[in-house]
C-alpha cells in the first residue's frame, strides 16, 4: 500500500457531504497518526460555543484520519462502532482531535486482517459483515474494519 497523504485523507472526508458541510479538515497525517480540526464557525450553537453534536463528528473524523493511513480501502473500510464522550466544558474556538496507534497495535491489527480474523474488540463478532476491528481503550473509541 502506498503512503496516504493529508490530501488523500481530506478527499476521503470531503467525499461525504455531511463532513464537507462541517468544514472539518485533516490537519496532520502520518502512518498510525492523524489530527483533524473542526472549525467553530458553522458548528456553533445559540451560545456561540461548539454545538455538542459536533464533538461526535470530530471524534469520528479524528479516528478515521488515523486509521486511514493503515488500510487499503479496496480491502478494508474503517467504521466507528462506538464513541464515549465526557463533556467537560464548552469550546469557544476551533477544536482538534488526535489519534495515535503504537506500532505493536498496528502490527497486531494488520496481522489479524491478513489472517481474515472475525473477532473485534470487546468480544463482539461481526460474521455477518466479515468485520475486523481494533480497540484503543485509552481513548474510548472502537473501530471496525469491514472487508468488502
N, C-alpha and C positions, 0 to 999 in steps of 0.2 A: 504494500500500500504506500502511495506517495504521501509526503508530508502535507498536512492540512494547514492552510494559512488562515489568518484572520479574515481575509476577504472571502474565502470559501465558506467559512462558518457564518459570516454575515449574510451571504447569499442564501444559505440554507434558512437562516432566521427570517429573512425577508420574503421567502417563498410562501410563508404562512401569513395571510392577510392580517389576521389579528395582531401578530407580532409586529408587522410593519406599522400598523396604526399606533402602537405604543411608543415607537421611536427607539426601542431597545437596540443596543449595539454590542457587538463583540469587541471588547476593548483590548484584550491581550490573550493570545493563544499560543500554547506550546504543547508538546507531547505530554499528555496527562495533566494539563493545567488549562484553566480558562477563567477569564474575568469578563462579566457582562455588566453594562452600565444602563440604567433606566433613568431617563430624564424626568424631572419633576413636572416640567411643562407638558400639559396634555394628560398627565396622570395624577393630577391633584384633585382634592375634594373641596367641599364648601368651606373648609377651614384653611385652605391653601397649603395643606400638608399632603403627603403622598397618600393616595387612595389605598385602603387596606388590601383590596384585591390585587393591586399592582405588585405587592410584595410576593405573592404566589407566582406571578408571571416572572418576576426576577429570579426567584429560587429555581424555577424550572429551566429558564434560559441559562442561568449560570452553570447548572449541572450539565445541560446539553452542550454548552460551549466546551466544557472539559472533555466529555466522552466523545464528542465529535472528532477529536484528534486521534482516537484509538481504533476506530472501526471502519471497515469497508462498507459503506451504506448499501452496496449491492447485495451484501450478505446479511448484515445485521443493522437494526434500526433502534436507537435508544428511545425508550418511553418511560417517563416518570411514573412510578407506581404509587407513591405517596409522598407527601411533604408535611412535616410538622413544624409549625412556626410559633414562637412566643413573641407576642407584640410587646415591646418594652417601652417605646415612646414614639411619638410622631416624627416623621422626617420632613424637613422643610428644604431639602436640597436633592440633587440627583443621588441615586443610590447605586452601589455596585455589589456584585456577588462574585466570590472567588471559590473555585473548587480545585483541589489538587489530589491526585491519587499517587500513592507511593509505588515505586517500580515493582515491589513484590506483589502488590494488589493487582496491578496491571498484568503482570505475568500470569497470576492465578486466573484472572478473568479470561485472558486470551487463550490460555490452555483449555479451560472449560468450554469456551466457544468452539475451539478447534475440534475437541472431542465430541461435540454435539450434546453437551450436558443439558439436562432438563430441569435441574434444580436451581431455584433462585433463592436469594437470601431470606432468612426467616422461615425456612422450611416450606415455602409456597412451591407448588408445582404448576406449571402452565403448559402441560402437554398439549392442550387444545391449540395453543398458538405456537408451539415449539419454542417457548420462551427461554431466554437466557438472562442472567441478571448479576447484579453486583449490589453490595450494600456498604455504605460508609456511615456507620452508626454515630460517628462523632458529629456529623452534620445533619443527621436525622433525615437523610434522603435515600430513597430506594429507587433503583433504576432497573428496568428490564429491557433486554435487547431481543427483539423478535426477529427470528430468521424469516427471510422471505421465501 
